[in-house]
Amino acid sequence: MTSLPSGSDQGGSAERRVPLVCARCGVPAPAPHPATWACSVEDGTPRYFCAACSRDNLRAIEGRLDSNGW
């Protein structure tokens, strides 16, 4: 017999997702979250950027990559 994930057979509530908002311009991400958004971890905190802000700042984003990421 297969069990459901912990708590799911107990009538518990589903996991709530925090809506994503672009860290630069503040536009909310449509659901489901688009693959065109960029994620950057800065000081241990993930920051998300919409496609427009990612495109506009591509050189700055690429400039922070290690050379093995080129």
Secondary structure as GFF3:
##gff-version 3
##sequence-region A 1 70
A	DSSP	three_ten_helix	8	10	.	.	.	ID=ss1
A	DSSP	beta_strand	38	42	.	.	.	ID=ss2
A	DSSP	beta_strand	45	49	.	.	.	ID=ss3
A	DSSP	alpha_helix	51	56	.	.	.	ID=ss4
A	DSSP	alpha_helix	58	63	.	.	.	ID=ss5
A	DSSP	three_ten_helix	67	69	.	.	.	ID=ss6
###
